[in-house]
Amino acid sequence: MRLDADDLGAALGERATLLQFSSAFCAPCRATRRVLDDVAGMVDGVAHIEIDAESRLDLVRRLEIVRTPTSLVLDAAGQVVQRASGQPRKAEVIAALGAAIRS
């Protein structure tokens, strides 16, 4: 599946995008936001976009998001290359991002 700025309401990263689906009262979502922000800040050309799942049910259904947080790694073209549910570890995000940038 390929996503673009119109789908996400924000520009994709030049090299990759970390896309996070969250909900308002989700503690792991806040921790996930910190991890993804940190990783995006470490690598030039990587954007972190957070989407409130409740406000974008169309996209949630299209991407089959079943829980929050769910994180997707998109390559430069907006193609989903990896997805994970739950709070990720920084090392996992860095590894997934490396795969997206190489693809």
Secondary structure, DSSP 8 states (H G I E B T S, - for coil): -B--HHHHTS---SSEEEEEEE-TT-HHHHHHHHHHHHHHHHSTTEEEEEEEGGG-HHHHHHHT--SSSEEEEEETT-BEEEEEES---HHHHHHHHHHHHH-
